[in-house]
Amino acid sequence: MTISLDENLEGWHLKGGIDEADLLKNSDAWLMLLSRLRDGNSLQAFITTTPEGFGWVYENWKDNPKKGYELTQGRTVDNRSLPKEFIESLRDNYDEQLQKAYLDGEFCHIFGSQQTYYCFNRINNVKENKYNPSLPIRIGNDQNVNPMCSVLWQKYDTHPKVRVFDEVVIRHGGGNELMTERMCNEIKIRYPNQEYMMYPDSASLQRRTSARRTDATIMKDCGMRLIMDRRNPMVVDRVNCVNKAMESLIIDPSCKVMIRDLEQVINKEGTREIQKTGINKDLTHISDALGYSLCKVFPLHNPNIRAMNR
């Protein structure tokens, strides 16, 4: 929130504004700003924001604007100060729904109590495909203890580029069972003599399922090639990556847990955070696993305007 005071020949002009206002859950900060604009010959308040759904900004400026409220919508592509490469990078990184908001300035459903992976569609994304022995197996892995989930897919140069052909979901059998070792062995039994590219949850670097080894060490000892960072990607980036990938991704119908996750995982109301409680406790894990792998193979690139040609 910013309040400025200008003095000219005609008197005092008091102005206040909020940037990225639609990220606020409600209008409390806006009402507080209005209450601070008390003195002066001219009182003005404004907000600037990217549309983030159909929240309080939509209600006050678009759906049912009050007297004195004016809405100016602009498209990113109309900003002459931005290089062409910046616009292209946004199109490369964002799915169709996000492009409506961040490129065209339109109000649309991009968060709220809704399907997290809204770009998933059974007709487009569920198609039979099988393991190709000539290609490496890419494995997204979520380190939840019960269940522990892995999604198996392969990358192609032709459309569809991502082809999910199997999933492995295991539950703790009791005792001192090493879940990570069991997961790796199960994958190797199903698909022997193959190159395994594992994209695990970063928790595997710290969590110890034995007195001597971390989960990451166990994976390496089982012949997995680990591809990961010390920290997991931000949830919003991971979700964006999965939604963008749906443009060229298919899932074999046998992967029922994966399909259920993509259809049923929702966001917390009024946010872009995944709802982890109050729903089926088995949800979110395997779609998280898919996101870890996709973020490494098809990362979102934040454009650097200064490095672009103008």
C-alpha positions in Angstrom: 0.0 0.0 0.0 1.3 3.4 -0.9 0.0 6.9 -0.1 1.5 10.0 -1.6 0.9 13.7 -1.0 1.4 16.3 -3.8 1.2 20.1 -3.4 0.5 22.4 -6.3 -1.1 25.7 -6.9 -4.6 24.3 -6.6 -4.1 22.7 -3.2 -3.3 19.3 -1.7 -3.8 16.1 -3.7 -3.8 12.9 -1.6 -3.4 9.6 -3.5 -3.1 6.0 -2.5 -2.6 2.7 -4.3 -2.1 -1.0 -3.9 -0.1 -3.1 -6.4 -1.1 -6.7 -7.2 -4.3 -6.1 -5.3 -6.0 -9.2 -6.5 -3.6 -11.4 -4.6 -5.3 -10.2 -1.4 -8.0 -12.5 -0.1 -10.5 -9.7 0.5 -11.0 -6.0 0.3 -9.9 -5.2 3.9 -6.7 -3.5 2.8 -8.5 -1.5 0.2 -11.1 -0.3 2.7 -8.2 0.6 5.1 -6.6 2.6 2.3 -9.8 4.6 1.7 -10.1 5.3 5.4 -6.7 7.0 5.3 -7.6 9.4 2.5 -9.1 12.1 4.6 -7.7 15.5 3.9 -7.0 17.5 0.7 -8.7 19.1 -2.3 -8.5 15.9 -4.3 -8.6 12.4 -3.0 -7.7 9.5 -5.3 -7.2 5.8 -4.8 -6.2 3.1 -7.3 -5.1 -0.4 -7.6 -2.9 -2.2 -10.2 -3.1 -6.0 -10.6 -3.1 -9.0 -12.8 -6.5 -10.6 -12.7 -6.3 -13.6 -10.3 -9.9 -15.0 -10.7 -13.3 -13.7 -9.8 -12.6 -12.2 -6.4 -13.1 -8.9 -4.8 -11.4 -6.9 -7.5 -13.7 -8.4 -10.1 -16.8 -7.7 -8.0 -15.8 -4.0 -7.3 -14.5 -3.0 -10.7 -16.0 -5.4 -13.3 -19.2 -7.1 -12.2 -20.9 -4.4 -10.1 -18.7 -1.3 -10.0 -19.6 1.4 -7.5 -19.9 5.1 -8.4 -16.5 6.5 -9.1 -14.9 3.1 -9.8 -13.3 2.9 -13.2 -11.6 -0.1 -14.8 -8.8 0.1 -17.4 -7.8 -3.3 -18.8 -4.6 -3.6 -20.9 -2.9 -6.5 -22.7 0.7 -7.3 -22.1 1.2 -7.5 -25.9 0.2 -3.8 -26.2 3.0 -2.7 -23.9 5.5 -1.2 -26.3 8.3 -1.2 -23.7 8.4 -4.9 -23.6 10.6 -6.9 -26.0 9.0 -9.4 -28.3 11.0 -12.2 -26.6 9.3 -11.5 -23.3 5.9 -12.1 -24.8 7.0 -15.3 -26.5 8.5 -16.6 -23.2 5.1 -16.1 -21.4 3.4 -18.0 -24.1 5.9 -20.8 -23.8 5.6 -21.0 -20.0 1.9 -20.5 -19.4 -1.1 -22.7 -20.3 -4.1 -21.2 -22.2 -5.9 -20.2 -19.0 -3.0 -18.4 -17.5 -2.4 -16.6 -20.8 -5.8 -15.1 -20.7 -5.0 -13.5 -17.3 -1.3 -12.6 -17.7 -1.2 -11.8 -21.4 -4.7 -10.5 -22.1 -5.7 -9.1 -18.7 -8.9 -11.1 -18.6 -10.7 -12.3 -15.5 -10.9 -16.0 -15.6 -10.7 -19.1 -13.3 -7.1 -19.6 -12.4 -7.6 -20.2 -8.7 -10.1 -20.7 -6.0 -11.9 -23.8 -4.9 -11.4 -25.6 -8.2 -9.6 -28.4 -10.0 -5.9 -27.8 -9.5 -4.9 -29.4 -12.8 -7.7 -27.8 -14.8 -5.9 -28.5 -18.2 -6.3 -32.2 -17.7 -9.0 -33.8 -19.9 -9.7 -37.5 -20.2 -10.5 -37.2 -23.9 -7.2 -35.5 -24.8 -4.9 -36.9 -22.1 -5.9 -40.5 -21.5 -4.7 -42.7 -24.3 -3.2 -46.1 -24.4 0.6 -46.2 -24.6 3.1 -48.7 -23.5 6.7 -48.9 -22.3 9.3 -48.4 -25.0 12.5 -50.5 -24.2 14.7 -48.3 -26.3 14.1 -45.2 -24.2 15.1 -44.3 -20.6 12.4 -44.5 -17.9 11.8 -41.2 -16.2 10.4 -41.6 -12.7 8.7 -38.9 -10.6 8.8 -39.9 -7.0 6.9 -38.5 -3.9 8.5 -39.4 -0.6 5.3 -39.7 1.4 5.6 -42.8 3.6 2.2 -44.3 3.2 1.5 -44.4 0.4 4.8 -43.8 -1.5 4.1 -43.0 -5.1 6.1 -43.1 -8.4 4.9 -42.2 -11.9 6.8 -43.8 -14.8 7.0 -42.0 -18.2 9.1 -41.5 -21.3 10.0 -38.4 -23.3 9.5 -38.4 -27.0 10.6 -35.8 -29.6 7.3 -36.1 -31.4 3.8 -35.3 -30.1 2.8 -36.3 -27.4 6.2 -35.6 -25.8 5.3 -37.0 -22.4 3.8 -40.5 -22.2 3.0 -41.9 -18.8 2.8 -45.7 -19.1 2.8 -46.9 -15.5 2.5 -46.0 -11.8 3.8 -47.6 -8.6 1.9 -47.1 -5.3 3.1 -49.0 -2.3 2.0 -49.0 1.4 4.1 -49.7 4.4 4.0 -53.3 5.4 5.1 -52.7 9.0 8.3 -53.2 10.9 11.6 -51.8 9.6 10.7 -52.1 5.9 12.7 -49.7 3.7 10.0 -48.2 1.5 12.4 -46.4 -0.9 14.4 -49.6 -1.5 11.2 -51.5 -2.1 9.9 -48.9 -4.5 13.2 -49.0 -6.5 13.2 -52.8 -6.6 9.6 -52.9 -7.8 10.3 -50.7 -10.7 13.4 -52.7 -11.7 11.4 -56.0 -11.5 8.7 -54.6 -13.8 11.2 -53.0 -16.2 14.6 -54.7 -16.0 17.9 -53.7 -17.7 16.9 -50.1 -18.3 18.3 -46.6 -17.6 16.4 -45.2 -14.7 16.2 -41.4 -14.3 14.7 -40.6 -10.9 13.3 -37.2 -10.0 12.5 -37.5 -6.3 11.0 -35.2 -3.7 13.9 -33.2 -2.2 12.9 -34.7 1.2 14.9 -37.8 0.1 18.1 -35.8 0.8 17.4 -35.6 4.5 15.0 -38.4 5.4 16.7 -41.6 6.6 14.9 -44.8 6.3 17.9 -46.7 7.7 20.4 -45.8 10.3 23.2 -45.4 7.7 21.7 -44.1 4.5 19.4 -41.3 3.3 16.6 -42.2 0.8 18.7 -40.5 -1.9 21.6 -42.8 -1.1 19.3 -45.8 -1.3 18.1 -44.7 -4.7 21.6 -44.4 -6.0 22.6 -47.8 -4.5 19.6 -49.3 -6.4 20.9 -48.0 -9.7 18.8 -44.9 -10.0 20.3 -41.8 -11.6 19.1 -38.9 -9.4 18.1 -35.6 -11.0 17.0 -33.1 -8.4 17.6 -29.9 -6.5 18.1 -29.4 -2.8 14.7 -27.7 -2.6 11.5 -28.7 -4.3 10.1 -26.1 -6.8 7.5 -23.7 -5.6 4.0 -25.3 -5.6 2.6 -22.7 -8.0 5.4 -23.3 -10.5 5.0 -27.1 -10.3 1.3 -26.8 -10.9 1.8 -24.4 -13.8 4.4 -26.9 -15.3 1.9 -29.8 -15.1 -0.9 -27.8 -16.6 1.3 -26.6 -19.4 2.5 -30.1 -20.1 -1.1 -31.3 -20.7 -0.8 -29.8 -24.2 1.5 -32.7 -25.1 1.0 -35.5 -22.5 -0.9 -38.8 -22.5 -1.5 -41.2 -19.7 -2.2 -44.9 -20.1 -5.8 -45.8 -18.8 -4.2 -48.3 -16.4 -2.8 -45.5 -14.4 -6.0 -45.0 -12.4 -4.4 -43.4 -9.3 -2.7 -40.7 -11.5 -5.9 -40.0 -13.4 -8.0 -39.7 -10.3 -5.5 -37.3 -8.8 -5.5 -35.0 -11.8 -9.3 -35.0 -11.8 -9.9 -34.6 -8.1 -7.1 -32.5 -6.5 -8.4 -29.0 -5.8 -7.0 -25.8 -4.5 -7.7 -24.1 -1.1 -10.5 -21.7 -1.5 -9.4 -18.3 -2.7 -5.8 -19.4 -3.3 -3.5 -21.2 -5.7 -2.3 -23.6 -2.9 -3.2 -27.3 -3.1 -5.8 -28.5 -0.6 -4.0 -31.2 1.4 -6.6 -31.8 4.1 -10.3 -32.4 4.2 -10.1 -34.6 1.0 -9.1 -38.2 0.4 -5.8 -38.5 2.2 -4.4 -40.6 -0.6 -4.8 -37.7 -3.1 -2.0 -35.2 -4.2 1.0 -37.5 -3.8 1.3 -39.0 -7.3 0.5 -35.7 -9.0 3.2 -34.1 -6.9 5.5 -36.8 -8.1 4.7 -36.0 -11.7 5.3 -32.4 -11.1 8.8 -33.0 -9.6 9.9 -34.7 -12.8 8.2 -32.3 -15.3 9.8 -29.3 -13.6 13.2 -30.7 -14.2 12.6 -31.9 -17.8 10.4 -29.0 -18.9 11.2 -26.2 -16.5 9.5 -22.8 -16.6 11.9 -20.0 -17.4 11.4 -16.6 -15.9 12.2 -14.2 -18.6 15.1 -11.7 -18.1 14.0 -8.5 -19.8 17.4 -6.9 -19.5 19.0 -9.8 -21.4 16.6 -9.5 -24.3 17.0 -7.6 -27.5 15.1 -4.4 -27.7 
